[in-house]
Amino acid sequence: MISDNVRVKPETRNHQGYFILEASYMLMDIDQNGWALICIDESSCQYVDPDALRMPKGWKATAEAEVAQAAVQA
């Protein structure tokens, strides 16, 4: 999981073109084709355009800290 508490913009559609529920999701991955995998729970996941995501405040600093931590451990 990359981040939790990710929201989607209004009228966001999944990779099949269906509207998805405006709710809080967990960002699981961004694949090599450019789709973001988001999940409400372990059994309900959607692929969406990453530009349709609203990241939580402070996510960038947290992500940069995790990258720096991984570089130190390597």
PyMOL Python script that loads the backbone (N, CA, C, O; Angstrom):
from pymol import cmd

cmd.read_pdbstr("""\
ATOM      1  N   MET A   1       0.851  -1.183   0.000  1.00  0.00           N
ATOM      2  CA  MET A   1       0.000   0.000   0.000  1.00  0.00           C
ATOM      3  C   MET A   1       0.890   1.237   0.000  1.00  0.00           C
ATOM      4  O   MET A   1       1.832   1.347   0.785  1.00  0.00           O
ATOM      5  N   ILE A   2       0.573   2.150  -0.886  1.00  0.00           N
ATOM      6  CA  ILE A   2       1.334   3.383  -0.988  1.00  0.00           C
ATOM      7  C   ILE A   2       0.800   4.430  -0.013  1.00  0.00           C
ATOM      8  O   ILE A   2       1.578   5.094   0.672  1.00  0.00           O
ATOM      9  N   SER A   3      -0.503   4.575   0.052  1.00  0.00           N
ATOM     10  CA  SER A   3      -1.111   5.582   0.922  1.00  0.00           C
ATOM     11  C   SER A   3      -2.543   5.170   1.249  1.00  0.00           C
ATOM     12  O   SER A   3      -3.210   4.513   0.449  1.00  0.00           O
ATOM     13  N   ASP A   4      -3.000   5.560   2.421  1.00  0.00           N
ATOM     14  CA  ASP A   4      -4.408   5.348   2.732  1.00  0.00           C
ATOM     15  C   ASP A   4      -5.101   6.708   2.796  1.00  0.00           C
ATOM     16  O   ASP A   4      -4.448   7.751   2.787  1.00  0.00           O
ATOM     17  N   ASN A   5      -6.406   6.679   2.859  1.00  0.00           N
ATOM     18  CA  ASN A   5      -7.223   7.882   2.926  1.00  0.00           C
ATOM     19  C   ASN A   5      -7.080   8.749   1.672  1.00  0.00           C
ATOM     20  O   ASN A   5      -7.027   9.975   1.765  1.00  0.00           O
ATOM     21  N   VAL A   6      -7.018   8.116   0.513  1.00  0.00           N
ATOM     22  CA  VAL A   6      -6.984   8.810  -0.769  1.00  0.00           C
ATOM     23  C   VAL A   6      -8.424   8.972  -1.239  1.00  0.00           C
ATOM     24  O   VAL A   6      -9.207   8.025  -1.179  1.00  0.00           O
ATOM     25  N   ARG A   7      -8.769  10.147  -1.697  1.00  0.00           N
ATOM     26  CA  ARG A   7     -10.120  10.390  -2.201  1.00  0.00           C
ATOM     27  C   ARG A   7     -10.076  10.542  -3.714  1.00  0.00           C
ATOM     28  O   ARG A   7      -9.014  10.767  -4.295  1.00  0.00           O
ATOM     29  N   VAL A   8     -11.231  10.420  -4.343  1.00  0.00           N
ATOM     30  CA  VAL A   8     -11.308  10.596  -5.799  1.00  0.00           C
ATOM     31  C   VAL A   8     -12.110  11.855  -6.105  1.00  0.00           C
ATOM     32  O   VAL A   8     -12.984  12.261  -5.339  1.00  0.00           O
ATOM     33  N   LYS A   9     -11.792  12.457  -7.238  1.00  0.00           N
ATOM     34  CA  LYS A   9     -12.512  13.646  -7.677  1.00  0.00           C
ATOM     35  C   LYS A   9     -13.910  13.256  -8.134  1.00  0.00           C
ATOM     36  O   LYS A   9     -14.142  12.108  -8.513  1.00  0.00           O
ATOM     37  N   PRO A  10     -14.852  14.212  -8.101  1.00  0.00           N
ATOM     38  CA  PRO A  10     -16.211  13.908  -8.573  1.00  0.00           C
ATOM     39  C   PRO A  10     -16.201  13.421 -10.022  1.00  0.00           C
ATOM     40  O   PRO A  10     -15.389  13.859 -10.836  1.00  0.00           O
ATOM     41  N   GLU A  11     -17.107  12.521 -10.316  1.00  0.00           N
ATOM     42  CA  GLU A  11     -17.301  11.950 -11.649  1.00  0.00           C
ATOM     43  C   GLU A  11     -16.083  11.171 -12.160  1.00  0.00           C
ATOM     44  O   GLU A  11     -15.840  11.111 -13.366  1.00  0.00           O
ATOM     45  N   THR A  12     -15.321  10.576 -11.235  1.00  0.00           N
ATOM     46  CA  THR A  12     -14.198   9.727 -11.625  1.00  0.00           C
ATOM     47  C   THR A  12     -14.728   8.411 -12.179  1.00  0.00           C
ATOM     48  O   THR A  12     -15.671   7.826 -11.646  1.00  0.00           O
ATOM     49  N   ARG A  13     -14.101   7.960 -13.261  1.00  0.00           N
ATOM     50  CA  ARG A  13     -14.471   6.685 -13.879  1.00  0.00           C
ATOM     51  C   ARG A  13     -13.318   5.691 -13.750  1.00  0.00           C
ATOM     52  O   ARG A  13     -12.150   6.078 -13.704  1.00  0.00           O
ATOM     53  N   ASN A  14     -13.661   4.418 -13.692  1.00  0.00           N
ATOM     54  CA  ASN A  14     -12.626   3.393 -13.634  1.00  0.00           C
ATOM     55  C   ASN A  14     -12.135   3.078 -15.042  1.00  0.00           C
ATOM     56  O   ASN A  14     -12.552   3.728 -16.001  1.00  0.00           O
ATOM     57  N   HIS A  15     -11.266   2.103 -15.176  1.00  0.00           N
ATOM     58  CA  HIS A  15     -10.675   1.759 -16.471  1.00  0.00           C
ATOM     59  C   HIS A  15     -11.685   1.195 -17.462  1.00  0.00           C
ATOM     60  O   HIS A  15     -11.404   1.128 -18.659  1.00  0.00           O
ATOM     61  N   GLN A  16     -12.854   0.789 -16.982  1.00  0.00           N
ATOM     62  CA  GLN A  16     -13.904   0.278 -17.860  1.00  0.00           C
ATOM     63  C   GLN A  16     -14.915   1.363 -18.243  1.00  0.00           C
ATOM     64  O   GLN A  16     -15.835   1.118 -19.023  1.00  0.00           O
ATOM     65  N   GLY A  17     -14.730   2.572 -17.681  1.00  0.00           N
ATOM     66  CA  GLY A  17     -15.615   3.676 -18.015  1.00  0.00           C
ATOM     67  C   GLY A  17     -16.788   3.875 -17.076  1.00  0.00           C
ATOM     68  O   GLY A  17     -17.616   4.757 -17.302  1.00  0.00           O
ATOM     69  N   TYR A  18     -16.875   3.071 -16.024  1.00  0.00           N
ATOM     70  CA  TYR A  18     -17.966   3.201 -15.060  1.00  0.00           C
ATOM     71  C   TYR A  18     -17.607   4.220 -13.980  1.00  0.00           C
ATOM     72  O   TYR A  18     -16.455   4.309 -13.556  1.00  0.00           O
ATOM     73  N   PHE A  19     -18.611   4.988 -13.539  1.00  0.00           N
ATOM     74  CA  PHE A  19     -18.392   5.910 -12.431  1.00  0.00           C
ATOM     75  C   PHE A  19     -18.111   5.105 -11.171  1.00  0.00           C
ATOM     76  O   PHE A  19     -18.673   4.028 -10.975  1.00  0.00           O
ATOM     77  N   ILE A  20     -17.235   5.636 -10.316  1.00  0.00           N
ATOM     78  CA  ILE A  20     -16.966   4.963  -9.039  1.00  0.00           C
ATOM     79  C   ILE A  20     -17.440   5.839  -7.893  1.00  0.00           C
ATOM     80  O   ILE A  20     -17.593   7.052  -8.036  1.00  0.00           O
ATOM     81  N   LEU A  21     -17.664   5.216  -6.778  1.00  0.00           N
ATOM     82  CA  LEU A  21     -18.167   5.871  -5.584  1.00  0.00           C
ATOM     83  C   LEU A  21     -17.163   6.890  -5.057  1.00  0.00           C
ATOM     84  O   LEU A  21     -15.975   6.593  -4.937  1.00  0.00           O
ATOM     85  N   GLU A  22     -17.642   8.091  -4.744  1.00  0.00           N
ATOM     86  CA  GLU A  22     -16.777   9.096  -4.125  1.00  0.00           C
ATOM     87  C   GLU A  22     -16.639   8.723  -2.653  1.00  0.00           C
ATOM     88  O   GLU A  22     -17.552   8.930  -1.854  1.00  0.00           O
ATOM     89  N   ALA A  23     -15.488   8.174  -2.315  1.00  0.00           N
ATOM     90  CA  ALA A  23     -15.252   7.678  -0.963  1.00  0.00           C
ATOM     91  C   ALA A  23     -13.760   7.747  -0.674  1.00  0.00           C
ATOM     92  O   ALA A  23     -12.976   8.208  -1.503  1.00  0.00           O
ATOM     93  N   SER A  24     -13.381   7.288   0.500  1.00  0.00           N
ATOM     94  CA  SER A  24     -11.985   7.219   0.891  1.00  0.00           C
ATOM     95  C   SER A  24     -11.447   5.849   0.504  1.00  0.00           C
ATOM     96  O   SER A  24     -12.046   4.828   0.842  1.00  0.00           O
ATOM     97  N   TYR A  25     -10.316   5.821  -0.205  1.00  0.00           N
ATOM     98  CA  TYR A  25      -9.718   4.594  -0.698  1.00  0.00           C
ATOM     99  C   TYR A  25      -8.294   4.457  -0.186  1.00  0.00           C
ATOM    100  O   TYR A  25      -7.713   5.408   0.337  1.00  0.00           O
ATOM    101  N   MET A  26      -7.739   3.254  -0.344  1.00  0.00           N
ATOM    102  CA  MET A  26      -6.324   3.006  -0.115  1.00  0.00           C
ATOM    103  C   MET A  26      -5.663   2.929  -1.484  1.00  0.00           C
ATOM    104  O   MET A  26      -6.122   2.182  -2.348  1.00  0.00           O
ATOM    105  N   LEU A  27      -4.591   3.689  -1.697  1.00  0.00           N
ATOM    106  CA  LEU A  27      -3.841   3.609  -2.938  1.00  0.00           C
ATOM    107  C   LEU A  27      -2.873   2.447  -2.810  1.00  0.00           C
ATOM    108  O   LEU A  27      -1.953   2.488  -1.994  1.00  0.00           O
ATOM    109  N   MET A  28      -3.078   1.406  -3.615  1.00  0.00           N
ATOM    110  CA  MET A  28      -2.279   0.200  -3.509  1.00  0.00           C
ATOM    111  C   MET A  28      -1.051   0.226  -4.419  1.00  0.00           C
ATOM    112  O   MET A  28       0.027  -0.222  -4.030  1.00  0.00           O
ATOM    113  N   ASP A  29      -1.223   0.757  -5.642  1.00  0.00           N
ATOM    114  CA  ASP A  29      -0.139   0.699  -6.612  1.00  0.00           C
ATOM    115  C   ASP A  29      -0.475   1.588  -7.804  1.00  0.00           C
ATOM    116  O   ASP A  29      -1.639   1.907  -8.045  1.00  0.00           O
ATOM    117  N   ILE A  30       0.549   1.980  -8.538  1.00  0.00           N
ATOM    118  CA  ILE A  30       0.379   2.594  -9.847  1.00  0.00           C
ATOM    119  C   ILE A  30       1.155   1.709 -10.807  1.00  0.00           C
ATOM    120  O   ILE A  30       2.377   1.596 -10.710  1.00  0.00           O
ATOM    121  N   ASP A  31       0.435   1.078 -11.740  1.00  0.00           N
ATOM    122  CA  ASP A  31       1.074   0.086 -12.596  1.00  0.00           C
ATOM    123  C   ASP A  31       1.835   0.724 -13.756  1.00  0.00           C
ATOM    124  O   ASP A  31       1.775   1.936 -13.960  1.00  0.00           O
ATOM    125  N   GLN A  32       2.535  -0.091 -14.497  1.00  0.00           N
ATOM    126  CA  GLN A  32       3.387   0.394 -15.589  1.00  0.00           C
ATOM    127  C   GLN A  32       2.583   0.984 -16.741  1.00  0.00           C
ATOM    128  O   GLN A  32       3.137   1.702 -17.573  1.00  0.00           O
ATOM    129  N   ASN A  33       1.279   0.692 -16.805  1.00  0.00           N
ATOM    130  CA  ASN A  33       0.423   1.260 -17.842  1.00  0.00           C
ATOM    131  C   ASN A  33      -0.163   2.602 -17.439  1.00  0.00           C
ATOM    132  O   ASN A  33      -0.855   3.241 -18.231  1.00  0.00           O
ATOM    133  N   GLY A  34       0.111   3.039 -16.203  1.00  0.00           N
ATOM    134  CA  GLY A  34      -0.334   4.345 -15.755  1.00  0.00           C
ATOM    135  C   GLY A  34      -1.641   4.361 -14.996  1.00  0.00           C
ATOM    136  O   GLY A  34      -2.171   5.440 -14.728  1.00  0.00           O
ATOM    137  N   TRP A  35      -2.183   3.210 -14.637  1.00  0.00           N
ATOM    138  CA  TRP A  35      -3.417   3.152 -13.861  1.00  0.00           C
ATOM    139  C   TRP A  35      -3.094   3.038 -12.371  1.00  0.00           C
ATOM    140  O   TRP A  35      -2.169   2.328 -11.977  1.00  0.00           O
ATOM    141  N   ALA A  36      -3.868   3.746 -11.555  1.00  0.00           N
ATOM    142  CA  ALA A  36      -3.731   3.661 -10.102  1.00  0.00           C
ATOM    143  C   ALA A  36      -4.727   2.629  -9.579  1.00  0.00           C
ATOM    144  O   ALA A  36      -5.914   2.692  -9.897  1.00  0.00           O
ATOM    145  N   LEU A  37      -4.249   1.690  -8.788  1.00  0.00           N
ATOM    146  CA  LEU A  37      -5.115   0.696  -8.165  1.00  0.00           C
ATOM    147  C   LEU A  37      -5.515   1.211  -6.794  1.00  0.00           C
ATOM    148  O   LEU A  37      -4.669   1.406  -5.922  1.00  0.00           O
ATOM    149  N   ILE A  38      -6.831   1.434  -6.608  1.00  0.00           N
ATOM    150  CA  ILE A  38      -7.341   1.911  -5.322  1.00  0.00           C
ATOM    151  C   ILE A  38      -8.359   0.905  -4.798  1.00  0.00           C
ATOM    152  O   ILE A  38      -9.088   0.284  -5.571  1.00  0.00           O
ATOM    153  N   CYS A  39      -8.402   0.751  -3.475  1.00  0.00           N
ATOM    154  CA  CYS A  39      -9.301  -0.221  -2.859  1.00  0.00           C
ATOM    155  C   CYS A  39     -10.042   0.402  -1.689  1.00  0.00           C
ATOM    156  O   CYS A  39      -9.462   1.148  -0.899  1.00  0.00           O
ATOM    157  N   ILE A  40     -11.333   0.091  -1.583  1.00  0.00           N
ATOM    158  CA  ILE A  40     -12.105   0.484  -0.397  1.00  0.00           C
ATOM    159  C   ILE A  40     -11.809  -0.498   0.724  1.00  0.00           C
ATOM    160  O   ILE A  40     -11.614  -0.106   1.875  1.00  0.00           O
ATOM    161  N   ASP A  41     -11.777  -1.778   0.375  1.00  0.00           N
ATOM    162  CA  ASP A  41     -11.417  -2.840   1.317  1.00  0.00           C
ATOM    163  C   ASP A  41     -10.663  -3.907   0.522  1.00  0.00           C
ATOM    164  O   ASP A  41     -10.317  -3.683  -0.638  1.00  0.00           O
ATOM    165  N   GLU A  42     -10.412  -5.040   1.123  1.00  0.00           N
ATOM    166  CA  GLU A  42      -9.603  -6.066   0.467  1.00  0.00           C
ATOM    167  C   GLU A  42     -10.287  -6.718  -0.727  1.00  0.00           C
ATOM    168  O   GLU A  42      -9.619  -7.347  -1.548  1.00  0.00           O
ATOM    169  N   SER A  43     -11.601  -6.582  -0.840  1.00  0.00           N
ATOM    170  CA  SER A  43     -12.309  -7.257  -1.927  1.00  0.00           C
ATOM    171  C   SER A  43     -12.900  -6.311  -2.971  1.00  0.00           C
ATOM    172  O   SER A  43     -13.469  -6.778  -3.958  1.00  0.00           O
ATOM    173  N   SER A  44     -12.783  -5.011  -2.784  1.00  0.00           N
ATOM    174  CA  SER A  44     -13.379  -4.055  -3.715  1.00  0.00           C
ATOM    175  C   SER A  44     -12.326  -3.051  -4.176  1.00  0.00           C
ATOM    176  O   SER A  44     -12.025  -2.083  -3.479  1.00  0.00           O
ATOM    177  N   CYS A  45     -11.769  -3.300  -5.371  1.00  0.00           N
ATOM    178  CA  CYS A  45     -10.708  -2.446  -5.905  1.00  0.00           C
ATOM    179  C   CYS A  45     -11.070  -1.952  -7.298  1.00  0.00           C
ATOM    180  O   CYS A  45     -11.862  -2.579  -8.002  1.00  0.00           O
ATOM    181  N   GLN A  46     -10.487  -0.828  -7.689  1.00  0.00           N
ATOM    182  CA  GLN A  46     -10.734  -0.214  -8.991  1.00  0.00           C
ATOM    183  C   GLN A  46      -9.416   0.307  -9.562  1.00  0.00           C
ATOM    184  O   GLN A  46      -8.522   0.706  -8.817  1.00  0.00           O
ATOM    185  N   TYR A  47      -9.308   0.300 -10.878  1.00  0.00           N
ATOM    186  CA  TYR A  47      -8.214   0.996 -11.553  1.00  0.00           C
ATOM    187  C   TYR A  47      -8.751   2.333 -12.037  1.00  0.00           C
ATOM    188  O   TYR A  47      -9.790   2.385 -12.694  1.00  0.00           O
ATOM    189  N   VAL A  48      -8.045   3.424 -11.715  1.00  0.00           N
ATOM    190  CA  VAL A  48      -8.458   4.761 -12.123  1.00  0.00           C
ATOM    191  C   VAL A  48      -7.248   5.548 -12.621  1.00  0.00           C
ATOM    192  O   VAL A  48      -6.102   5.149 -12.414  1.00  0.00           O
ATOM    193  N   ASP A  49      -7.523   6.654 -13.269  1.00  0.00           N
ATOM    194  CA  ASP A  49      -6.484   7.576 -13.708  1.00  0.00           C
ATOM    195  C   ASP A  49      -5.887   8.242 -12.461  1.00  0.00           C
ATOM    196  O   ASP A  49      -6.642   8.781 -11.652  1.00  0.00           O
ATOM    197  N   PRO A  50      -4.577   8.225 -12.279  1.00  0.00           N
ATOM    198  CA  PRO A  50      -3.972   8.846 -11.092  1.00  0.00           C
ATOM    199  C   PRO A  50      -4.280  10.347 -10.966  1.00  0.00           C
ATOM    200  O   PRO A  50      -4.258  10.888  -9.861  1.00  0.00           O
ATOM    201  N   ASP A  51      -4.565  11.016 -12.081  1.00  0.00           N
ATOM    202  CA  ASP A  51      -4.915  12.433 -12.026  1.00  0.00           C
ATOM    203  C   ASP A  51      -6.261  12.669 -11.352  1.00  0.00           C
ATOM    204  O   ASP A  51      -6.567  13.800 -10.973  1.00  0.00           O
ATOM    205  N   ALA A  52      -7.072  11.623 -11.195  1.00  0.00           N
ATOM    206  CA  ALA A  52      -8.382  11.745 -10.565  1.00  0.00           C
ATOM    207  C   ALA A  52      -8.316  11.583  -9.046  1.00  0.00           C
ATOM    208  O   ALA A  52      -9.349  11.618  -8.377  1.00  0.00           O
ATOM    209  N   LEU A  53      -7.116  11.407  -8.497  1.00  0.00           N
ATOM    210  CA  LEU A  53      -6.962  11.188  -7.060  1.00  0.00           C
ATOM    211  C   LEU A  53      -6.716  12.491  -6.317  1.00  0.00           C
ATOM    212  O   LEU A  53      -6.068  13.408  -6.823  1.00  0.00           O
ATOM    213  N   ARG A  54      -7.243  12.548  -5.117  1.00  0.00           N
ATOM    214  CA  ARG A  54      -6.954  13.641  -4.186  1.00  0.00           C
ATOM    215  C   ARG A  54      -6.157  13.045  -3.032  1.00  0.00           C
ATOM    216  O   ARG A  54      -6.686  12.320  -2.190  1.00  0.00           O
ATOM    217  N   MET A  55      -4.883  13.370  -3.022  1.00  0.00           N
ATOM    218  CA  MET A  55      -4.003  12.808  -2.004  1.00  0.00           C
ATOM    219  C   MET A  55      -4.200  13.549  -0.677  1.00  0.00           C
ATOM    220  O   MET A  55      -4.540  14.732  -0.676  1.00  0.00           O
ATOM    221  N   PRO A  56      -3.988  12.860   0.456  1.00  0.00           N
ATOM    222  CA  PRO A  56      -4.127  13.518   1.756  1.00  0.00           C
ATOM    223  C   PRO A  56      -3.021  14.550   1.983  1.00  0.00           C
ATOM    224  O   PRO A  56      -1.948  14.466   1.386  1.00  0.00           O
ATOM    225  N   LYS A  57      -3.294  15.506   2.837  1.00  0.00           N
ATOM    226  CA  LYS A  57      -2.291  16.530   3.150  1.00  0.00           C
ATOM    227  C   LYS A  57      -1.064  15.873   3.773  1.00  0.00           C
ATOM    228  O   LYS A  57      -1.176  14.970   4.602  1.00  0.00           O
ATOM    229  N   GLY A  58       0.100  16.343   3.358  1.00  0.00           N
ATOM    230  CA  GLY A  58       1.345  15.833   3.913  1.00  0.00           C
ATOM    231  C   GLY A  58       1.840  14.551   3.271  1.00  0.00           C
ATOM    232  O   GLY A  58       2.842  13.996   3.722  1.00  0.00           O
ATOM    233  N   TRP A  59       1.171  14.058   2.227  1.00  0.00           N
ATOM    234  CA  TRP A  59       1.578  12.782   1.622  1.00  0.00           C
ATOM    235  C   TRP A  59       2.930  12.883   0.942  1.00  0.00           C
ATOM    236  O   TRP A  59       3.693  11.918   0.933  1.00  0.00           O
ATOM    237  N   LYS A  60       3.235  14.042   0.373  1.00  0.00           N
ATOM    238  CA  LYS A  60       4.490  14.176  -0.365  1.00  0.00           C
ATOM    239  C   LYS A  60       5.695  14.082   0.568  1.00  0.00           C
ATOM    240  O   LYS A  60       6.676  13.413   0.243  1.00  0.00           O
ATOM    241  N   ALA A  61       5.633  14.738   1.715  1.00  0.00           N
ATOM    242  CA  ALA A  61       6.730  14.681   2.678  1.00  0.00           C
ATOM    243  C   ALA A  61       6.908  13.258   3.208  1.00  0.00           C
ATOM    244  O   ALA A  61       8.032  12.792   3.391  1.00  0.00           O
ATOM    245  N   THR A  62       5.796  12.578   3.449  1.00  0.00           N
ATOM    246  CA  THR A  62       5.857  11.195   3.927  1.00  0.00           C
ATOM    247  C   THR A  62       6.492  10.289   2.880  1.00  0.00           C
ATOM    248  O   THR A  62       7.329   9.449   3.209  1.00  0.00           O
ATOM    249  N   ALA A  63       6.098  10.457   1.623  1.00  0.00           N
ATOM    250  CA  ALA A  63       6.647   9.632   0.541  1.00  0.00           C
ATOM    251  C   ALA A  63       8.139   9.883   0.370  1.00  0.00           C
ATOM    252  O   ALA A  63       8.908   8.941   0.177  1.00  0.00           O
ATOM    253  N   GLU A  64       8.556  11.147   0.438  1.00  0.00           N
ATOM    254  CA  GLU A  64       9.975  11.471   0.304  1.00  0.00           C
ATOM    255  C   GLU A  64      10.785  10.878   1.452  1.00  0.00           C
ATOM    256  O   GLU A  64      11.904  10.410   1.243  1.00  0.00           O
ATOM    257  N   ALA A  65      10.233  10.895   2.656  1.00  0.00           N
ATOM    258  CA  ALA A  65      10.920  10.317   3.815  1.00  0.00           C
ATOM    259  C   ALA A  65      11.068   8.813   3.652  1.00  0.00           C
ATOM    260  O   ALA A  65      12.107   8.258   4.012  1.00  0.00           O
ATOM    261  N   GLU A  66      10.053   8.137   3.117  1.00  0.00           N
ATOM    262  CA  GLU A  66      10.133   6.693   2.913  1.00  0.00           C
ATOM    263  C   GLU A  66      11.178   6.337   1.858  1.00  0.00           C
ATOM    264  O   GLU A  66      11.896   5.347   1.999  1.00  0.00           O
ATOM    265  N   VAL A  67      11.260   7.140   0.807  1.00  0.00           N
ATOM    266  CA  VAL A  67      12.276   6.913  -0.230  1.00  0.00           C
ATOM    267  C   VAL A  67      13.672   7.099   0.347  1.00  0.00           C
ATOM    268  O   VAL A  67      14.573   6.310   0.063  1.00  0.00           O
ATOM    269  N   ALA A  68      13.853   8.132   1.151  1.00  0.00           N
ATOM    270  CA  ALA A  68      15.155   8.387   1.769  1.00  0.00           C
ATOM    271  C   ALA A  68      15.526   7.243   2.719  1.00  0.00           C
ATOM    272  O   ALA A  68      16.682   6.821   2.758  1.00  0.00           O
ATOM    273  N   GLN A  69      14.565   6.747   3.472  1.00  0.00           N
ATOM    274  CA  GLN A  69      14.793   5.632   4.400  1.00  0.00           C
ATOM    275  C   GLN A  69      15.201   4.381   3.637  1.00  0.00           C
ATOM    276  O   GLN A  69      16.112   3.666   4.053  1.00  0.00           O
ATOM    277  N   ALA A  70      14.532   4.117   2.525  1.00  0.00           N
ATOM    278  CA  ALA A  70      14.874   2.945   1.718  1.00  0.00           C
ATOM    279  C   ALA A  70      16.273   3.065   1.119  1.00  0.00           C
ATOM    280  O   ALA A  70      16.984   2.067   0.999  1.00  0.00           O
ATOM    281  N   ALA A  71      16.671   4.277   0.743  1.00  0.00           N
ATOM    282  CA  ALA A  71      18.008   4.487   0.168  1.00  0.00           C
ATOM    283  C   ALA A  71      19.079   4.249   1.209  1.00  0.00           C
ATOM    284  O   ALA A  71      20.143   3.719   0.886  1.00  0.00           O
ATOM    285  N   VAL A  72      18.827   4.627   2.449  1.00  0.00           N
ATOM    286  CA  VAL A  72      19.790   4.434   3.534  1.00  0.00           C
ATOM    287  C   VAL A  72      19.954   2.939   3.829  1.00  0.00           C
ATOM    288  O   VAL A  72      21.063   2.474   4.088  1.00  0.00           O
ATOM    289  N   GLN A  73      18.861   2.200   3.790  1.00  0.00           N
ATOM    290  CA  GLN A  73      18.916   0.773   4.090  1.00  0.00           C
ATOM    291  C   GLN A  73      19.570  -0.034   2.968  1.00  0.00           C
ATOM    292  O   GLN A  73      20.064  -1.135   3.207  1.00  0.00           O
ATOM    293  N   ALA A  74      19.578   0.498   1.762  1.00  0.00           N
ATOM    294  CA  ALA A  74      20.119  -0.254   0.621  1.00  0.00           C
ATOM    295  C   ALA A  74      21.621  -0.222   0.564  1.00  0.00           C
ATOM    296  O   ALA A  74      22.217  -0.809  -0.339  1.00  0.00           O
TER     297      ALA A  74
END
""", "prot")
cmd.dss("prot")
cmd.show_as("cartoon", "prot")
cmd.util.cbc("prot")
cmd.orient("prot")
